[in-house]
């Protein structure tokens, strides 16, 4: 068995990557699929697109690797989190389109939970705050709005799963009905302390326990694919939600290890080991991926607008024609000449959680030019990340000496150097930036014996390291300017 196959099912596309024993990519394929918007704020995916693109990219990636399914030692799956599917337990027919994590159709339901004073109870059990983001309210919506669904669920005829569960069920022709700790911890139904589905939460949301998959460590033998589906019985040995998979892909397995994914938004995760840290700074507490045994606890914070601000520069303002151009323009000026841009286009996430905040540009003078504006947008991504790092330090009491990075914007050298400067820590960018898929591959490879931990540690190396070059005085002055700009954005 020569390779590990990672299946990375994301929000807008599905990818398959074939890794060899050196952790190198030998075959890769990606397919986008349709985003469905039935109403403003509602987002759905067709289940056939999720599974169809998965089958397509697996075949294409194997062809690019000049391999066949018999060459695969194990499969690792990583997926968009919280997205909710409900299907018939016998036929596999979905009762509704997948309701995507971004969908806000259950926002009022979540707000009612808060008004009813249930936030402390839900946070105590799950580490999450009541929000439409998570799966529980989405399941309830399907049961309430699909004809006969509630009755069928009570009779044990319907199954629920996040995307990982649905893919495994389809790939195995129904023999695998399981998920892992990381995905379960994002449903708002799973007790992250007892590591079980929480009976009181199930009663609160009116969800039958028979709908729920069994929950296993991220590194487990979940079962095998059906020969009639992929052409061979291949073990599925690793499963993790995308952000936890990226944390594991960076080998952030020790207490205090931190990674940030720079995408449309940013997801900053800190491994807090065996301690479930209770946040007082707007972070959520969740579970991390582990190749065996009890999972570590993780603090997670989200930036709503990061790479999306670069898209705004390109698509709405027309200041650049590609994201790569921003680095060139930012390096044409020595600083922003006092300009700060707060991209609170949809409010501010952690640690502020201010839905009424709106984007502002501060410090414009007659001398402000295009380069200053572009540089200010890139710097805003680093400032928002530093806000999360500071919140994690306050909550955990742990020191953060370095930050491991991935995602499209992590390839911007200017941004990475400014992140190092404004945070005063080293920024480490790996040679293989496909860390989400790599994390799933590592979990599968460790579980099936393809790699051992020593071999994985030796695979680390290469990439780039950015070290702080800014004086402490300048760092404080810039942070103060950012704090003032944020206060103005929060005026609404």
LINZIFEN-V293809 format. One record per helix or strand. SS is the DSSP state (2 for helix, 1 for strand). FROM is the first residue (numbers start at 1). TO is the last residue. If there is no record, write none. Layout:
ss from to
SS FROM TO
SS FROM TO
This chain:
ss from to
1 3 9
1 13 19
1 25 32
1 36 36
1 44 45
2 47 64
2 69 71
1 72 79
1 84 88
1 94 94
1 98 99
2 107 115
2 119 126
2 135 145
2 149 154
1 158 161
2 163 171
1 178 180
2 181 184
1 190 191
1 196 197
2 199 205
2 209 211
1 214 216
1 219 224
2 227 230
1 235 241
2 242 249
1 258 262
1 266 273
1 284 287
1 297 303
2 307 317
2 325 330
1 340 342
1 348 348
1 354 354
1 360 362
2 370 396
1 402 406
2 408 411
2 413 423
1 426 429
2 435 448
2 453 459
1 464 466
2 472 489
